[in-house]
Amino acid sequence: MSPALVQLDEYLGQAFHRMPVAMIVVDQQGTISRANGLAESTFGYASGELLGLSVEALVPDRFRARHPQYRQGFTSEEHARPMGAGRDLSGRRKDGSEFPVEIGINPVVTGEGPVVLSVIVDLTERKLAEQRIKDALLQKDLLLREVHHRVKNNLQVVHSLLDLQAMKVKDPEVVSALRDSQNRVRSMSLIHQTLYQSTNVAQVDFNQFLSELMVGLTEAYRSATGRVDIHMQAEDVRLPINEAIPCGLIINELVSNALKHGFADGRSGSIWIKLQQDGKHVTVQVENDGAAIPEEHDLRRSGSLGLQLVNLFTRQLRGKLEVQRANPVSFTIRFDLEETA
């Protein structure tokens, strides 16, 4: 061998031992013919102890019997590839303990025949870090659920206090105002309850929320029960809480107004609630075939607190409100969800 080739071989040998990953070379018989220092320390062997050992010594006992047939396939490969793609792999230390690994297999043809160069990465620290992240996310999830649970309970206390106050008041207008406030508190409480019960504490399932909200509203407006049918369509609509609360309160106000004013004269009919979500674009539509809204009624300067709140929450959502006064009476709000980081 020429001096230049000898020098190159020495340089490559030094590089092999200086690599920041564990590396071993295995011949066709499955014998370790070369191992760098990091491979020896990773598997718990002293310098030189790996040489001459069967590579199966580094395989956990439960996989050792099947490993030779896998190894024979390694030498027939022509290209480098990861070992056990899609599976969790484990290595076995000298003391018998196991640890998670990632292995890259590189077939190499040498003057002494084909060998396999294996690059081994100890994943112990990575797995520990992943588990710490999972634990932290679980704790965060539990904390958020507890927050939603407590907020819901506090709102239910406010709801009960308003109920007690309404029972002591004789003025029908004051009672009506207190009942309306109760419905608003119930709407907010239901959103937090829905999040508490949800598998995703960051998104409100609006189909579930509306179903429970309508039960409460029909109880509050018993005079319309049996005369007015309420139809809901909100499949696959999930909103973040910042948008869910004003959106829920808008629906509460529009349905309440329809039950109180649209069907106040004893007429029967229907209310339709539709929510559609297309990516970040959301459309909320509440329609009813009750009494028309008079043209002289200025909806933007209305003395009704409910309609004032609808306008206020629409602005909070940075949305656009469209109103149709009759055939049917229709309120449509369109808004975009906030971009999340």
N, C-alpha and C positions, 0 to 999 in steps of 0.2 A: 504494500500500500504506500502511496506517495506521501511525503511529509505533509502536504496540504490536506490530503484526505484524513490523515491521522489527527491533524490539528482540528479539522471540522468535526470528527467523531468525538474528540474530547470536549469540544465546545457544546455539542448537542447533549452529551452526557451530563455536563454541568447544568445546562438549561433544564434537563429533565428533573434533576433534583431540586432546582430552584423554583419550579412552577408552584404557584399559590393554590393548587388543587392536588388532591391525592391522585396518583397515577400508578397503574400496575400493567405489566406486560405478561400475557398468558400464552403459552404455546399450544400446539394442537392436542397435546395430552392433558391439558388443563393445569399444567404446572406453572407456578409464578416464576418467571425468569428474571424479572426486574421490578423494582418498586422504589418509588422515591421516598424521601424522609417523611413527607406529610402523610403518605399512605400508611407508613409504619406507625406513626403516632396516632393517626385516626383510628386504626384498628387495634391499638394498644400493644404493638409488638416493638421489641428492641431492634436496633439497627442490624440488618441482615437476617433477622428471623423469618421474614416472609419468603425469602428465596428458597425455592425447592418445595414449598408447600403446595398442596392442591388448592385451587381457587375456591373449591367448595368449603374450605375452612372458614371463609369469610361470609358464607351463606347461612342464615338461620336454620336450625335443625329441621324445622317442619317443611322447608323448601329444598333441602339438600338432595333428596332422592331424585327429584325431577330435574335438577339443575344440569347434569351432564348432557341430557338431550337438548336442552336449550343452548348449551355452550357449543355443541356441534353445529348448530345453525349459525352461531355468531361468525365462525371462521369462513362460512360459505358466503357471507355478505360481501358486497363489493363497495358499499358506501357507508359512511358514518351514520349512526342513528341513535336515538335514545333507547335505553333498555326499558322494557315494560311500560311502554307509552300508555298513559291513562291509568296506571295502577300505582299504588303506594308500595315502594320498595324499602326493604330493611337490610342493613348489614349486621354482621356478627363480630363483636370484638373478641379478643383473646380470652377475656374472662367470661365469655358467654352472653354478655349483655347485648341488647339490640339497639339500633338507632336508625332513624329514617335517612335514606340516601337518594340521590339522583345520579344515574349512571349513564355516561355516553360511551358507545362502543365504536371503535375505529379499527377495521381490519387493515393490516399492514403486511405486505409481502417483503420478506427479508431473504438474505442469502442462506439462511438456515430454515427457510420455509415460512408459511403464513403464520402470523401471530395476531393476537387481538390486544390493542392498546385500550385500556379502560380508564376513563376519567371519572372520578368519584367525588361527589360533593356531599358533605355532611349537612343535613337539613335540620339538625336538632334545634339550633337557635332560631331558624326561620319558623319551624313548627311552634316553638314556644311563643314567638312573637305573634303568630297567627292566633294562637289560643288566647293570648292576652287581649288581642283586639276583639275576638269573639266574646270574651267575658265582659269587656268594657261595653260592647254594643248591647249585650244582654242586660247589663245593669242600667244602661241608658233607657232601654225599652221598658224595663220594670219601673224606672223612675217616672217616665212619661205617663205610663198607665196609672200610676198612683196619683200624679198631678191631675189627670183628667177625672179620676174617680173623686178626688177631693173637691175639685171645682164643681162637678156635677152635684155632689152632696150639698155644697154651700148654696148653689142655685136652687136646689129643692127646698132648702130652709127658707130662702127668700120667697119662693112660691107659696109655701105654707103660711108665712107671715101675711102675705097679700090676701090669702084666702081668709084668714082670721079677721083681717081688717074689713074685708068686703062683707063679712057676716054681721058686723056691728054697724054698718052704714045703712041708712034708710033711703038716701037720695039715689034714684035709679041711674042718673048720669054718672055719679061717682062710682057706683057699683060696676057699671059698664066699663069705666076707665080702669078700675082695678083689675077686672077680669081680662081686659086687653093686655095689661102689663103682665099678668100671670101667664098668658099665652106666649108673650115674648120671652119671658124667663124660661118657660118650658122648652121653647125652641132651642135656646142656647144650651140648656141642660141636656137635651137629647143629643146634640152634636157631641158633647163631651162623653156622654154615655156610649154613643156609637163608636167613638174612638177607643174608649176603654175596652169595649168588647171585641174590637176589630183585631185581625192579625197584623194589620198595618196601622200603627198609631200615628202616622204622618198624613194619612189620607182618609177622608170621610166617605163612606159608602152611602151615596145619596139615595139609592133605592131603599135601603134599610131605614135611613133617617126619615124619609118622607112617609113611609108606611106607619111609623110610630107617631109622627107629627099629626097625620090626618086623624088618627084615633083620638088624640087629645082635642083637636079642633071640633070634631063632631060631637064630642062630649060637652064641650064648652057652648056649642050652639045647637042645643037639643031641639030647638023649635024647627030647625031645617032638616033634622035627621028624618030620613024616610022620603023626603021630597027632593033632595039634591043628591045626585050620584057624583062621586069624585073619582076621576080616572088619572092614573099616574104612569109616567113613562120616563124612567131614569136609569135604564140598564147601563152598566159599565161606566157610570159617572162617578169619579172619585176626585174630590177637591181637597187641597191643603186647607188647614184650619183657618188661615188668614182670609181665604175666599169663602170657605164653607159657612162661617158664622153670618156675615152680611147677606150671603145668598139665601141661607135658611130663613133669616129674618124677613127678607123681601117676600119670599113665598108665604110665610106666615101672615104677613100683612095683607097680601093680595087675596089669599083664600079667605081670611077673616072678613075683609071688606065685601067680598062676593057673597058670603053667607049672611052678613048683616044687612047689606043694602041691595044687592042684586036680586035676592029672593025674599025680601022683607014683606012683600005683599001676599005671601002664601003660595006663590007660584012654584012649580016644580021645574027641574032642569038638571044641568050637568056642569061640572067644573073639570077642566082638563089641565093637568100640570105636566109639562114636558121639559126635560133637560137633555141637551145634546152636547157632547164633548168631542171635538176634533183636534187632537193634539192639545195645544194651549188655548184654543178657541172654545168658548163655552156660550151656549145660548139657553136662556131660561124663558119659558113661555107659560103664562097662566091665562086661560081663557074661560069664559062662562057664557051661557045663553040666557042670562037673567036680564034685568032691566038695563036699558042703555044709559050711558053717561051723558047728561045734557051738554049741549054744545057750549052753553054759557058757563059751565063749570071749569074754571082755570085749574088744571091739575098741578101746575107748577107753583101756584100760590094758594093751594087748597088749605082750608082751615083744619082739615082732617089730619090728625097726627100720623095716622097710618100711611097716607100718601106722602106726607112730608118725610117720613122715615124711608119710604121706597126711593124717593129722589136722593136722600142723603146717602143711603147704602149703595145706590147705583154710582154716585160720584166716588164713594170710597173704593169701589171696584174698578174705577176708571172706565166705566162702561157707558153704553148708550141705551136710553130708554125710548121705546116706540109704543104708542098707545093707539088702539082702535076702539072707538066709543060704542060700537054696536055690531051685531050680526057676524060674529059674536063679539062681546067685549073682550079685548085682548091686550095684555101687557107683555112686551118682549124686551128682555135685557140681554145685550151681548157684551161680553168682556173677555179679556185675555188674561190668562194666569201669569203671575210674576215669574220671571226667569229665576231658576235656582242654581246656585253655584255647584 
